[in-house]
């Protein structure tokens, strides 16, 4: 008793264990050639020191996209410099990153998978020494490790709320920047 694949589906899929994994699927308007997903895994150091995608970074994703997966979710990309968590953290907070991100999306998509970018701000786990900016975190949130980021003096302090508002509004620009790079869609975490 065999399964008859749909038109355009790899005929070998019916003969393999878990035949559905190789079948195309549409999720929220995003068409995937199969159901295999590469989750976002931080490359820790493949991007440039300023966060730009470079040839080495794109080669990493090129090898994975060529493996036959249906969706590549690219590692966290910082939406604001104050959210940097490690050296060479991929960035999307400025238009100067558009060329590298556009090349990265094209590199992935030329092999067939859809490409999605994970947007990220480090919050209390960001490292002030890397960005040269104060870490923004909720008042009662304990610092991570031995770091001691600044606390807001009072809940209504403008010294606290102005930078928090700027950081809160920051994802809108990176999302539009990422969309202009032919990504399937950016995702926020």
C-alpha positions in Angstrom: 0.0 0.0 0.0 1.9 3.1 -1.3 1.4 6.8 -1.1 0.9 8.7 -4.3 2.8 11.9 -4.1 1.3 15.2 -5.2 2.4 16.8 -8.5 5.9 18.5 -8.1 6.8 16.4 -5.0 9.9 14.3 -5.0 8.8 10.7 -5.8 11.4 9.3 -3.5 9.6 10.8 -0.5 6.9 8.1 -0.6 9.5 5.4 -0.3 11.3 6.9 2.7 10.5 6.8 6.4 8.6 9.9 7.3 7.5 10.7 3.8 5.7 13.9 4.8 8.9 15.6 5.8 10.0 16.0 2.1 6.6 17.4 0.9 6.1 21.1 0.3 4.0 23.1 2.7 2.7 26.6 2.9 2.7 28.2 6.4 1.1 31.7 6.8 1.6 32.5 3.1 5.3 31.3 3.1 5.9 28.4 0.7 8.5 25.9 1.9 9.8 23.2 -0.5 9.9 20.7 2.4 9.3 20.6 6.1 12.9 20.5 7.3 13.9 23.7 9.2 17.3 24.9 10.3 16.7 26.7 13.6 18.6 29.9 14.4 22.0 29.0 15.8 24.5 31.8 16.6 27.7 31.6 14.7 29.7 33.5 17.3 32.2 35.5 15.3 31.5 34.9 11.6 30.1 38.4 11.0 32.3 41.4 10.9 33.2 43.3 14.2 30.5 45.9 13.3 27.9 43.1 12.7 27.9 43.1 8.9 27.5 39.8 7.1 30.7 38.9 5.2 31.9 36.2 2.8 32.8 33.8 5.6 29.4 34.3 7.2 27.6 33.8 3.9 29.6 30.6 3.1 28.5 29.1 6.4 24.8 29.6 5.4 25.5 28.6 1.8 26.7 25.1 2.9 23.6 24.6 5.1 21.1 25.9 2.5 22.6 23.5 -0.1 21.8 20.5 2.1 18.2 20.3 1.0 16.4 21.9 3.9 13.2 23.9 3.4 13.6 26.9 5.7 16.7 28.6 7.1 16.2 30.8 10.2 19.3 32.9 10.4 20.8 33.6 13.8 19.8 36.6 16.0 20.5 39.9 14.5 20.7 42.8 16.9 18.2 45.6 16.4 20.0 48.2 18.4 23.7 48.5 19.4 22.7 48.5 23.1 21.5 44.9 22.6 24.9 43.4 21.6 25.6 40.1 23.4 28.9 38.8 21.9 31.6 40.0 19.6 30.8 40.1 15.9 27.0 39.9 16.7 25.1 40.0 13.4 23.4 43.4 13.1 20.4 44.9 11.2 20.0 48.3 13.0 21.4 50.5 10.2 21.0 50.7 6.4 24.7 50.1 6.0 24.0 46.4 6.7 21.5 46.0 3.8 24.0 44.9 1.1 25.4 42.1 3.2 22.0 41.0 4.4 20.6 41.1 0.9 23.5 38.9 -0.3 22.9 36.5 2.6 19.2 36.1 1.7 20.1 35.5 -1.9 22.8 33.0 -1.0 20.3 31.0 1.0 17.4 31.3 -1.4 19.4 30.2 -4.5 19.4 26.7 -3.1 15.6 26.6 -2.7 14.9 27.2 1.0 13.1 30.2 2.3 15.1 32.5 4.5 13.9 34.1 7.7 15.9 36.5 9.9 15.6 36.4 13.8 15.5 39.9 15.2 17.0 40.3 18.7 17.8 42.7 21.5 19.9 41.3 24.4 18.2 43.2 27.2 19.7 42.3 30.6 22.2 39.9 29.0 23.7 42.5 26.6 27.3 43.4 27.2 28.0 47.1 27.7 31.7 46.6 27.2 31.0 45.4 23.6 28.7 48.2 22.5 30.0 51.0 24.7 26.4 51.8 25.7 24.5 51.2 28.9 22.6 48.0 29.1 18.8 48.5 29.1 16.9 46.2 31.4 13.9 46.3 33.7 14.5 47.8 37.2 14.0 44.6 39.1 15.7 42.3 36.7 18.9 41.1 38.2 22.1 41.5 36.2 23.6 38.4 34.6 26.8 37.1 36.1 29.0 39.8 37.6 27.8 42.6 35.2 26.1 45.4 36.9 24.1 47.4 34.3 22.5 50.7 35.3 19.2 50.7 37.1 16.4 53.2 36.5 16.3 55.5 39.6 12.5 55.7 39.6 9.8 54.2 37.5 9.0 57.7 36.0 12.6 58.8 35.5 13.1 60.3 32.0 16.7 59.2 32.2 15.4 55.7 32.1 12.4 55.9 29.9 13.9 57.8 26.9 16.5 55.2 26.1 14.0 52.4 26.8 11.5 54.0 24.4 14.2 54.3 21.7 15.2 50.7 22.2 11.5 49.7 22.1 11.0 51.5 18.8 14.2 50.1 17.4 12.8 46.8 15.9 10.5 48.7 13.4 13.5 50.0 11.4 15.4 46.7 11.3 12.2 44.8 10.3 11.8 47.1 7.3 15.5 46.9 6.5 15.4 43.1 6.6 12.2 43.1 4.4 14.0 45.2 1.8 16.7 42.5 1.6 14.3 39.9 0.1 13.9 37.8 3.3 10.8 35.8 3.5 10.0 37.6 6.8 11.9 38.7 9.8 11.0 37.2 13.2 11.3 38.8 16.6 12.4 37.2 19.8 
